[in-house]
Amino acid sequence: MATYSGDQNEENKMPNTSARTYNKSHGPLESEPNPSPTFSPQRNMIDRISNLPKAAPLKIHFVIVGAGLAGLATAISLRRIGHNVTVLEKSKSPPMTSGGTRIPPNASKIFFSWGYEQGLRAITLKSGALHLYLQSTGESLGTHVWDEEVLKETRGEFLFAHHCDLWRFLLAKATALGATVRMNSTVISIDANLKKVVLSSGDQIYGDVIIGADGLLGVSRATLLSSQEDFEELPKESSITLSMYSFVVPNSAIEKEDELASFLEEDQTTLRTWFGHSRGVLAFPVGGTPEFAVYAYGPKSEHEKTWTEPITIKDANSIFGSCESRLKKLGSLADSAVCIPVDDVPELEDWVDGRLVVVGNAAHPLPPGSIQECALGVEDAAVLGRLFSHLSSEDQISSFLWAFQDIRQERCASITRKEREIVQFITAETGTPLQQGRDEAMRAKRDAGVYALRSLGNTIEETQEWLDIKDVFAYDAEDEADNWWVQWGLLRERANYAEFDSPEIHAITYTHLEPLY
């Protein structure tokens, strides 16, 4: 049964309704016995929040498993339209591991539309250019400066941030809107049909919809995998077996090194990329605390752990053994790093099971360090919020969940393929046609004074790679959800209110709308 909160006729009223929590004997708990940190709503801030859309006619309770970027963005999107949200995070405290994240225009435009532009700018730097090098020698292979007019058309910007800063920013927004975020709450099982999650403490939490935002290795994806027998295997030519190291270096340390100081003296905030034999490095400055973020890909490592388990910088620096001196020096200036596996991952056939739906890396895992790693989860959040803003009947819930998959699955699969190709492009083995063609094309454009993402014969014409990037940046997730509602959602609503003894209505209902059930 749906959980109602407040007066349904009073738009944008967002009282905090706690999760229905039960102990091991299924008896109701009068108070929360878990001493774990809980980030509770700040009601007095609600009136000061602008850009809130019209509240959903029917407000239900969402339980979100995982308080990563995708989980918090989803909490924000659903609270903006009045739904009750409880977020469960297994970590005992906010993330402390340092690392960079990139926020491309297709994600930043969503935050801007939610009214967060000013706050986001305070913790980010705006990307302006791209420099390309060979990892072994440091040879420059070219430069590309982002076209301001093109980015303006996307209605977003390409931003660099600390992962921790963006996490805290989204946490503050989610709790200010009324979401409850419970730390130290480890979900050990999910029952999609009973709409409940079970915590390691034995507590059971019920919701009307459970959203799995706990990543590639989380219980949500495992729950869906256990119910699906067939997986879409990746072709062998797309295979990736690497490790990725992530760390940050203080700007103050870089400034003291003569051969690195130029990294901070650019007129534009620059992303630097090094191509190597089964290796590749991406490095960029981040907003907030002045630091330089580094992603380094290399052969499989025995040091692989998770994002929350740091390794020593000595272990991380093993990847720079055959690199140019600047990279060796950059790596030596870090205090610690994390090492993450970059492997083939089977695609989920379905993202929905009963009242369980997965988002972010739980639904469509990307190679670590991908441009779109943060953005796709934010897009997922925006689409879910837009769909459930139309909720007026509990009968619509299942249709909206499957509509979410219909809207998102093809795009996410396409971007995942592109991101894998980018990793392969950066780390192409020496002597392969991919490596030889890449370097020859880059050198030719460099020598002709042509930007790296322009066509060699025409300084105006763009490469297919850049056209693809522009299309990805220009995508508007909320528009896609609105289009679905106009083309399919409204049609179904009209069909539900129509006289079903009409042959025409029967044809519309079963021919066009059946995929949504």
N, C-alpha and C positions, 0 to 999 in steps of 0.2 A: 504494500500500500504506500502511496506517495506520502512524503512528509511535507506538511504545509508549514509555512512560517509567516507570521504577520498577516496583515490585511491584504488580500490579493488585489484589491482595487486601489491600493495606495502605491503608486509607482516609486521605485527606487528606495523603498524602505527596506533596510537590510539588517534586521536583528540577527544576532548570533544564536543559532540553535545548535546545541551541542550534539555530538554523535550519540546514538543510542548504544550504550556500552553495557556488556554483560560479563559476569565472571564465569568461572568454570562450571558452575552449577546452573548457569543461565538465569540467575537472579539479578535484578537490576541493582546497579551500584548507585547509591545516593550521592557519593562524591568520588572523584577520581583518586584512586589510591597510588597511582604511579607518580613518583616524585620527579619524573623526567621534566626537562624544560618544556614549557608550552608557551607559544607566542600567541597571545589572545588578542581579539579585536580591540581597537581603540575607537570607541563609539564617537567620542567628541571630534574625531577627525573627519567623519563621514560627510558632514555638511560642507566641509571645505574642499571636497573632491569634485573636480569638474569633469566634463566630457563623459559623463555616465549615460549610457543608452537607456531606452525604455526597458523597464523590468519585465521579465517573463510573466505571462498571465498565471501560470502554475509554477510554484517554486518547490523544488525537490532537494534531496540531500545527496551530494556527491562525496564519496570517500576516495581520496587520491593517495595511492601508494607511491611514495617517493617524493622528496622535496628538492629535487634537482631543478635545473633551469626550466625544463619542460613542465614539471609538476607545479612549480610556483606560477609560471605563466598561465597554466590552465586554471589554477585557483583564482587568479586575477580575472581572467576572462569570464568565468562563471559567476564570481561575486559581483562583477560589474552589472550583471543582469538579475541579481537578486537571489540566486540559488544559494543554498547552505553548503558550505565546503569544510571538510576536515581533511587535513593532510597528515599522513603518517610517515615519519622519517626514522630510519634505523640508527642513524648517527646520533651520538650523545650531544654533540655540539656543532655549531656552524663549521663549514669546511675551512681548514687552515692551510692546506697545501697550496702553494703559489703556482700560478700558471696563467697563460694568456688565453683570450677567446676573441674570435672575430665575429662582428655583428654586421652582416651584409645588408644592403638596402631593403631586401624583401622582409627582413625581420625588424629593422629599425623603423620602417614606415608604420608597422603595427604599433610599436611603442609610442611613436609620435601621435598616431590617431587616438591612442588612449589618454593622451595628455601628458606624457612623460618625457617630452623632448628636452625640457630644461634640466630635469634631474639626470637624464641619461648623458647629456653633454658634460655634466660636472664630473663624471667618472670615466670618460672615454676620450680618445683622440681620433680625429677624422683622418682616414687614410687618403693619401694623395697620389702615390706612385708605387711602382713595382720595379725592382732591380733584380737581374738574373745573372748568376755566376756559375762557373764550373767549380765543383767542390775540391778537386784535387789540386788545382793550380790557382784558383781565385780569378781566372780570366773572366772579364765582363762579357756577357752574351747579349746585353741589351737592356733597355729601359722602356717602361710604359707609364704614361701619366694618365690618370683617370679623366675622362671627359666630363666636365662639370655639367654640361647641358644634358648629357645622357643620364647622369645620376639624378639630375633635377626631375627628369621625366619619370623616374621610378618613384619619386616622392619619399625617398629614403636616402640614407648615407651609409658609407662603409666605415665602420667604427671599430676601434681596438680597445679592449678593456681587460682588467684582471678578472678572472673567473670569480674570485671571492667577492670582489666589489659588485659585480652584476648580481650575484646570488643575494647579497645583503640588500641590494636595491629592490629586487623583486620580492624578497621576504617582507620588507617594510611596506611595500605597496599592497601585498596580499593581506597582511594583517590589518592594515589601515582600512581596507575594504570590508573586513569582517570575517576573513577566513581564520580558522584555528589550525595552527601548525604544531604538531606534537613531535618533539624529538625523542630519541631513545625508545622508539615504538617499532619494534621489528615485526613485520608481517611474515608469518611462516606458512600460511595457506590461505587460499581464496576459494570460496564457493560461489560460482557465478550465478547459479540458479537460486540459491537462498539469499544472494546479495549480501554476503558477509565476508569479513576477513577475520582471521584468528591471529592474535599476537603471541609472541614468545612467552608472555606473562600468563597466557591462558585466556585473556580477555577476548571477547568477540565484539566486533563493531559492525553494525548494519548500516546500509545506505540504499538509496534507490538505484544508484549507478556506482560501480567501482571503476576507477580509472587507473590503469597500471602505468606509472611513470618512473619505474625503478630500474630501467636500463636493460642492457643486454643480458646480464646475469641475474636479474631479479626474478622474484617468485611469479610476477604477472606473466612474463613471457614464457616461463616454464609451465605455467598452468595451461596456456594456449598450446604450447608444443605438445603437451601430453595428450591433448584431445585431437591432434592433427596427425594423420599417418603419412601424408605425402608432403614433400618439400620440394621447392624449385631449386635444384642444384645449380651452382654457378658453372659456366663453361670453363674448361681447363685454361684457356688462354687468358681468362680474367683472374686467375688465381693470384692471391697475394699472401705471402708468409714473411712478415717483418715484425720488428719491434719499434715502438716509438718512444723516445725520451722527451719529457717536457720539463722545463725549468725556467727560472727568471734570473736576470742579473741586474743589480742596482745600477742606475745611470751613473751614480757617483763613482763606481768602480770602473766603468767604461771610460769615463772622462779622463782617468789617470793613465790610460794606455794609448800611446801615440797612434798605433795602427788601428785602433778601434774608435777613436774620438770622432772620426768622420761620420760614423753611424748616427750620431746625434746632432750633426751640423747641417742636415738637409733642410732645404727650404720647405719641403713637404714631408709629412709623416709617411715613411716608406716601408713597405714590406720587402724583405730581401729573401731570395730563394736561391739555393745552391743545388745543382744537379750533380749526382755522383753514381758510381758503380754500386748498385744495390743500396744506395744511400741517398739521402736528401735532407736538406735543412731549410726551415722557414723561420725567420726572425723578424720581430716587429716591436716597436715601442708601444707601451700601453698607458692608458690614462690613470688618474688617481696617483698612487705612489709611483714616482718616476722610475720605471724599470723597463727592461728589455726582455720580451718573452721569446722562447726558443722551442721549436718542435724539431726533433732530429730523428729521421727514419734510418734504420739499418737492419742488418741480418738478425735473425732470431737470437734472443739473448736469454741467458739463464737468470737474469735479474728481473724478469717480468713479474709485476704484481698488479695492484689496482691503483686507481686515482688517489686513494686515501692512504696508501702505504709508500712513503718515500724511500728511496735508496740513496746510498752515498754518492757524492759527485764523482768520486774516483771510479766507481762502477759505471757511471754514466759516461765519463770521458773516454772510455774504451772505444766508443763509436767514432771518435774523431782522430783515430790513429793515422789514417791516410789522407787527412784533410789539410787544406791550406792553413797557414799559421794563424790567421785571424779567427778561424773557428776553434782551433785548439785553445787559443787565449780566451775566447768568449766562454767556452765550457769550463775553463779552470776558475773563472770568477764566480761561479754559482756556489751556493751552499749545499743544496740538495736537489733531487730530481725525482720524478716518477717514471716508471717504465711500463708501457702498456702494450699488450699484444695487438698486432694488426693481422687478422686472419680472415679466411673465408667464413661467411656466416650464412646459413640457409635462410631464405625469405619465408616469412609466415604467409600461408595461404589466406588465412582470415585473421583480422585484428579484433574480432568480436566473438564472444561466447556468452550467450545469455545477457546478463547485465554487466559483463566485464568488457572493457575496451582498453586497448593499449595505445600509448602515444610516445613520441620521442624515440630514443634508441631502443625502447622495449618493442616498438612496432617496426622500425626501419633503421637498424643500426648502421651507422656510417663509419668509415675508417677514422680512428682517432686523429684529431688535428684538422679535420675537413673544414673547408670554408663554411659549409652549411650545417655543421654539427649543432650549433645553437639554434640556427634559424628554423630548421624544419620542425623542431619542437614548439617554437613560438607560433609557427603557422598552424600546427595542430591545435594549439590552444585557441587561436582566433576562430578557427572553423567550428570547433565545438561550441564556443560561446555564441557564435552567430546562429547556429542551428537551434540550440536550446533556448534562445531568446524568443522563439516562437512556440514554446511548449505550453499547451493549454489543456492537454489530456494525457493521462498516463499511457494511453494506447500509442502515443506518438514516440515514446522513448526508444523502443526497439528500432523503429524506422529511422530515427535520427542517428542512432549508433551505426547502422549499416550505411546510411547516407554519408557519414563521416568517412568510412572506409572507401566508399565509391569516389568521393571527392579527392581523397588524399593518396590513395595507394599508387596509382599510376605515376603521379608526379614524384613521389618519394622514391619509387623504384628507378625512375629515370635519373634523378639526381644522385642516387647511390651509385649507379653505373658510372656517371660522370666523375664523381669524386674518386672512385677506384681508379679510373683512367688517369686522373691527375697524379695520384700516388705513383702509378706505373710510369708515367711520363717523367716525373722527377727522378725516380730511382732506376731508370732503364740501365741495364747492364752494358758495359763498354763493348763495342763491336757489334751490337745488335742493330738491325735496320732502324728501330725506333730511336736509339741513341744517336746514330749517325745522321739520320734525317733531321732530328731535333736540332743538333748543334750546327749543322750546315745551314739550315734555314735561319736560325737565330743570328749566326755570324753575318750572313748575307744582308739581313735587315739592319743589323748594327752598322755594318760598313756603309750602307746606303743612307744612314741617318733616319731610318724608319722605325717608328715605335714597334715594340715586340708583338703587339696584338693587331697590327695593321698588315695589310697585304703588301708584299714586296713591290709589285709593279704599280701600286697606286697608294699614295700616302693618305688618301681619304677612305678608300675601300677597306672594310674590316674583314678579318679572318673569320672563318666559321666558328672557331673557338670563342672569339669575342662576341659574336652574334648570339651564341648559346648562353654565354654568361649574362648578356644583357637581358635575354628572355627570362632567365632565372631570377635576376634582380627585379624585373618589372612585374613579376607575379604578385597578385593581390589576393591573399587567402580569404579575406572577408568578402571580397567581391565574388569569389568562386562559391562561397557558401550562400550568398544572396542569390546568385544565379540558379543554384539548385532549388532554393525555396520557391522562386518565381516559376521555374519550369516544371518542377515536380511536386514540391511540398504543397503549394496552393492548389494544384490540380487534384491532389489526393484529398485535401480538405473539402474541396467542392464536391468531389465524388462521394465522400462520406455523408454529406448533407443532402445528396440528391435522392430521387426516387429510384431504387435499385431494380424496379421492374422494367426500366427502360433498357432496351438492347444496346443503345449507344453508350449509356453509362457503364454497363457491364463490359463492353469492349474497351473503354478507356481504363477502367479499374484494373482489369486483369492483363491487358496487353502492355500497358505502359508502366504500371506501378508495382507489378509483381516483384521485380528485383529488389525493391526496398524492404520486403518483409523478411 
